[in-house]
């Protein structure tokens, strides 16, 4: 293992853009082939934002729409839990999508793999807009919803293009925190658009119309966004200079069995090191919507506006995380924020049960902590991987982190809180913080032994 942390996510190019461009150009044999890192940055942000938009549209609909549309036979709480169970299927399917996509890339190339993945993601998301309701075709509607959700997960697993890792490998030693932040900006941007659309639709049309046809519009929009994202990313991946850079840096797929045997421990350490922020992710985005719609007097559309404001604060916090991480170190930043999330968890029950003011405070503070932590959560220990395993290792580490940290968060948090009290939200967040701190300690211990 090495002591430097190389992130698999992109970052901001500000003052170091020109020097990084020279570094990348030198990597392919001199300055004759100029590679503009800002182009990679645009591709990374657009690609990640489109993926998050698709998943947030589905997540918001799971809390607000699907219980009534697909599970009308159950009471509202049970229907929401059913919807959240299907919500988790994409995260279960994602590692399988990664494995399949790596095989496709080895045989047909990056362009074919990425095209297939983004097309599947957009088609599956838009396809949900055309689904008949339970009242129309019965349980078949639920089956079709589950199939399309699984397709979303497989597609997201296949959408890894290696560009964030390329940026990280070219980042100056003292700017890696800043570079790691950029790809993560897709999350608040994606939520801002998705939440804004649902807030507008739910407030501007009658509730009956919203549940009949209004909720479908964000799913239509997803396909157009994915088409734009596909061309933005293919423009980079298909370019000769970028392909040569990816090859030169050994950013090529490896077999899942091979990397699991050789680097399985590093995958787990990387996933658990990010768990505090992944646990917080859906606790401030999807779970609160279900809680508000079930147990609060606050208007859902107004609450969505508060969440959109929170997403803006998260974006600012992510930018700040880059500066903080470059000053004190990425791992120390992540550990400090794990402690902060643990402290925040102690106030979560009081805030969520504290009326409009308490609930809004929970959202705004939670989004700020999410921005600070999630901005540095990806790839903090990716330097553990040998060079030939970084491409696949970064993808699988993210898959496992999403699966164990975020996939079941809305389901577990709502189910336990509804039956046993909001204290279980604290328990969930505390467990994530404990896992992050333990993984960082294990990683540091192993490095010292090396």
ZAKE-496072 format. One record per residue (C-alpha): residue in one letter; x, y, z. Coordinates in steps of 0.05 Angstrom, whole numbers, plus 5000, padded with zeros to 4 digits. Each point is the difference from the previous one (the first is absolute). Last residue first. Layout:
<lumvexs>
code  px  py  pz
A  X  Y  Z
...
</lumvexs>
This chain:
<lumvexs>
code  px  py  pz
X  5076  4962  5102
X  4980  4992  5072
X  4985  5075  5003
X  4956  4993  4939
X  4960  4943  5033
X  4989  5042  5063
X  4977  5060  4959
X  4950  4957  4962
X  4973  4969  5063
X  4991  5068  5032
X  4965  5027  4939
X  4954  4939  4998
X  4983  5008  5074
X  4984  5074  4994
X  4956  4988  4940
X  4964  4941  5032
X  4986  5039  5063
X  4972  5058  4961
X  4954  4954  4961
X  4976  4966  5064
X  4986  5068  5031
X  4957  5020  4941
X  4957  4938  5007
X  4995  5005  5076
X  4979  5073  4995
X  4945  4983  4950
X  4981  4946  5050
X  4983  5053  5052
X  4942  5021  4955
X  4954  4951  5035
X  4985  4925  5002
X  4948  4985  4947
X  5004  5060  4953
X  5074  5012  5015
X  5019  4928  4986
X  4964  4995  4934
X  5018  5070  4977
X  5074  4994  5015
X  5006  4929  4974
X  4964  5012  4934
X  5031  5069  4987
X  5071  4975  5017
X  4996  4934  4962
X  5043  5017  4941
X  5042  5054  5034
X  5058  4971  5040
X  5006  4927  4984
X  4982  5003  4926
X  5025  5070  4985
X  5068  4984  5031
X  5003  4934  4963
X  4988  5032  4933
X  5049  5057  5014
X  5055  4950  5017
X  4982  4960  4938
X  5010  5060  4953
X  5065  5022  5032
X  5028  4929  4999
X  4983  4991  4926
X  5043  5059  4978
X  5050  4995  5057
X  5018  4927  4990
X  5058  5008  4950
X  5032  5053  5044
X  5000  4959  5064
X  4944  5022  5045
X  5015  5031  5068
X  5002  5068  4966
X  4924  4995  4998
X  4999  5017  5074
X  4961  5065  4996
X  4968  4979  4935
X  4931  5030  5011
X  4982  5031  5066
X  5033  5068  4991
X  4941  5041  4974
X  4954  4952  5036
X  5025  5026  5067
X  4994  5075  4991
X  4939  4996  4956
X  4964  4952  5047
X  5016  5043  5060
X  4969  5060  4965
X  4941  4957  4978
X  4987  4977  5071
X  5003  5071  5027
X  4948  5022  4950
X  4955  4939  5007
X  5001  4995  5075
X  4987  5075  5006
X  4940  4993  4954
X  4973  4945  5044
X  5011  5039  5064
X  4967  5063  4973
X  4941  4963  4970
X  4984  4960  5063
X  5052  4973  5048
X  4993  4925  4991
X  5052  4998  4945
X  5044  5047  5041
X  4995  4961  5065
X  5012  4933  4965
X  5061  5026  4961
X  5036  5035  5058
X  5044  4940  5018
X  5012  4985  4927
X  5033  5068  4992
X  5055  4978  5049
X  5012  4937  4960
X  5001  5041  4936
X  5052  5046  5030
X  5043  4939  5020
X  4996  4974  4929
X  5017  5070  4978
X  5065  4998  5038
X  5017  4932  4970
X  4987  5023  4929
X  5042  5063  5009
X  5056  4960  5032
X  4998  4953  4941
X  5002  5056  4949
X  5057  5039  5031
X  5002  5063  5043
X  5008  5056  4948
X  4982  4963  4936
X  4940  4969  5035
X  4975  5069  5023
X  5005  5030  4931
X  4964  4943  4967
X  4948  4997  5055
X  4983  5073  4988
X  4978  4983  4929
X  4958  4944  5029
X  4970  5048  5051
X  4978  5047  4944
X  4966  4941  4965
X  4968  4978  5065
X  4972  5070  5011
X  4967  4997  4932
X  4972  4931  5017
X  4973  5028  5065
X  4963  5054  4961
X  4970  4943  4958
X  4982  4964  5065
X  4964  5062  5026
X  4962  5004  4934
X  4981  4927  5008
X  4972  5016  5068
X  4956  5054  4969
X  4974  4949  4949
X  4988  4949  5056
X  4960  5050  5041
X  5015  4994  5074
X  4947  4966  5044
X  5047  4942  5013
X  4992  4925  5010
X  4993  4965  4933
X  5021  5050  4947
X  5054  5028  5046
X  5028  4932  5017
X  5001  4978  4927
X  5035  5063  4978
X  5049  4994  5058
X  5023  4931  4976
X  5018  5022  4929
X  5052  5057  5006
X  5026  5009  5071
X  5002  4927  5021
X  5015  4980  4928
X  5071  5028  5002
X  5014  4995  5075
X  5018  4926  4994
X  5043  5014  4939
X  5036  5055  5039
X  5016  4956  5059
X  5016  4940  4955
X  5059  5029  4962
X  5054  4962  5036
X  4956  4938  4998
X  5002  4997  4925
X  5075  5013  4995
X  5016  4948  5053
X  4955  4949  4965
X  5031  5011  4932
X  5069  4998  5031
X  4986  4932  5031
X  4975  4972  4934
X  5064  5020  4963
X  5031  4937  4972
X  4942  4951  5006
X  4946  5051  4985
X  5042  5030  4944
X  5008  4933  4965
X  4927  4979  5009
X  4976  5066  4973
X  5045  4997  4939
X  5040  5062  4984
X  4980  5063  4964
X  5051  5050  4974
X  5028  5063  5031
X  5072  4979  4990
X  5023  5073  5003
X  5025  4996  4929
X  4936  4967  4976
X  4957  5055  5030
X  5046  5052  4971
X  4999  4968  4932
X  4924  4998  5000
X  5001  5073  5021
X  5045  5020  4942
X  4960  4960  4949
X  4932  5030  5018
X  4946  4948  5009
X  4997  5008  5076
X  4996  5076  4995
X  4946  5011  4948
X  4966  4938  5028
X  4991  5036  5066
X  4965  5062  4973
X  4960  4958  4951
X  4974  4955  5055
X  4984  5057  5047
X  4957  5035  4948
X  4962  4934  4987
X  4993  4988  5075
X  4968  5068  5010
X  4949  4986  4945
X  4983  4933  5032
X  4993  5029  5069
X  4949  5053  4978
X  4948  4946  4988
X  5011  4974  5071
X  4990  5071  5027
X  4934  5003  4962
X  4969  4937  5030
X  4982  5030  5067
X  4948  5045  4967
X  4959  4943  4970
X  4952  4969  5050
X  5033  5015  5067
X  5011  5073  4980
X  4930  5004  4970
X  4969  4978  5066
X  5044  5047  5041
X  4977  5060  4958
X  5055  5034  4958
X  5050  5055  5016
X  5027  4978  5068
X  5016  4927  4985
X  5028  5017  4931
X  5046  5056  5024
X  5026  4962  5060
X  5010  4937  4957
X  5040  5039  4948
X  5042  5036  5053
X  5016  4935  5035
X  5025  4968  4936
X  5040  5061  4978
X  5031  5014  5068
X  5010  4926  5013
X  5043  4991  4938
X  5041  5063  5015
X  5010  4978  5072
X  5025  4931  4978
X  5039  5020  4937
X  5046  5041  5045
X  5033  4934  5020
X  5040  5000  4935
X  5032  5066  5020
X  5021  4985  5071
X  5057  4952  4988
X  5038  5054  4962
X  5000  5047  5060
X  5020  4945  5047
X  5056  4980  4952
X  5030  5070  4997
X  5065  4993  5040
X  5025  4939  4962
X  4983  5030  4933
X  4943  4965  4965
X  5016  4958  4938
X  4981  4934  5033
X  4937  5032  5027
X  4979  5025  4931
X  5009  4931  4969
X  4961  4970  5058
X  4942  5047  4986
X  5003  4981  4925
X  4996  4925  5013
X  4935  4992  4962
X  4953  4968  5052
X  4931  4997  4968
X  4994  4925  5004
X  4981  4997  5074
X  4949  5055  4986
X  4969  4958  4946
X  4994  4938  5044
X  4967  5043  5054
X  4951  5033  4952
X  4982  4932  4971
X  4984  4975  5070
X  4952  5059  5007
X  4969  4983  4932
X  4988  4928  5022
X  4971  5022  5068
X  4951  5048  4966
X  4980  4946  4952
X  4986  4952  5057
X  4959  5052  5037
X  4958  5014  4938
X  4989  4925  4991
X  4969  4999  5069
X  4936  5031  4974
X  4993  5023  4928
X  4961  5065  5002
X  4990  5012  5075
X  5073  4984  5011
X  5019  5057  4953
X  5024  4995  4929
X  5073  5016  4989
X  5016  5054  4948
X  5041  5046  5045
X  5039  4939  5025
X  5025  4991  4929
X  5035  5067  5003
X  5044  4975  5057
X  5013  4933  4966
X  5014  5032  4933
X  5048  5052  5030
X  5039  4948  5039
X  5001  4950  4942
X  5026  5053  4952
X  5052  5022  5050
X  5025  4929  5010
X  4999  4980  4926
X  5036  5062  4979
X  5052  4993  5055
X  5016  4928  4982
X  5004  5012  4926
X  5045  5061  5009
X  5045  4965  5050
X  5017  4941  4955
X  4966  4938  4971
X  5032  4940  5034
X  5034  5028  5063
X  4945  5052  5005
X  4945  4949  4999
X  5033  4959  5054
X  5008  5063  5043
X  4928  5017  4987
X  4975  4933  5026
X  5039  5005  5065
X  4979  5072  5011
X  4927  4983  4987
X  5005  4943  5049
X  5027  5049  5051
X  4940  5046  4987
X  4945  4948  5007
X  4996  5005  5076
X  5001  5075  4996
X  4944  5000  4948
X  4958  4953  5044
X  5000  5048  5059
X  4943  5043  4971
X  4958  4936  4994
X  5003  4994  5076
X  4987  5075  5006
X  4935  4993  4962
X  4978  4943  5045
X  5016  5043  5061
X  4960  5057  4970
X  4940  4953  4989
X  5005  4976  5072
X  4998  5072  5026
X  4943  5021  4954
X  4956  4940  5015
X  5003  4945  4948
X  4956  4985  4940
X  5020  5065  4966
X  5071  4973  4989
X  5020  5021  4930
X  4970  5070  4992
X  4988  5020  5073
X  5065  4973  5030
X  5037  5019  4935
X  4988  5075  5005
X  5032  5037  5058
X  5056  4958  5029
X  5016  4956  4940
X  4990  5060  4954
X  5055  5037  5037
X  5046  4940  4993
X  4986  4990  4926
X  5013  5072  4983
X  5061  4998  5045
X  5028  4940  4962
X  4992  5030  4931
X  5027  5067  5023
X  5060  4966  5032
X  5019  4968  4934
X  4991  5065  4961
X  5042  5038  5051
X  5056  4949  4996
X  5006  5005  4924
X  4996  5075  4998
X  5051  5008  5055
X  5049  4950  4971
X  4994  5025  4929
X  5010  5072  5021
X  5061  4982  5041
X  5030  4959  4943
X  4995  5061  4955
X  5031  5043  5054
X  5059  4953  4998
X  5019  5025  4930
X  5044  4948  4966
X  5051  5028  4952
X  5035  4950  4955
X  5066  5028  4977
X  5018  5017  5071
X  5037  4936  5016
X  4991  4925  4998
X  4934  4979  5027
X  5015  5016  5072
X  5029  5067  4980
X  4931  5022  4976
X  4971  4981  5067
X  5052  5040  5039
X  4994  5059  4953
X  4924  5001  5011
X  5012  4995  5075
X  5043  5062  4997
X  4946  5038  4962
X  4943  4980  5045
X  5035  5012  5067
X  4968  5068  5015
X  4928  4979  4994
X  4993  4927  4977
X  4948  4972  5047
X  4995  4926  5011
X  4990  4929  4973
X  4987  4937  5039
X  5040  4937  5008
X  5041  5031  5055
X  5074  4986  5012
X  5021  5002  5073
X  5075  4999  5011
X  5028  4952  5052
X  5014  4943  4955
X  4981  4928  5010
</lumvexs>
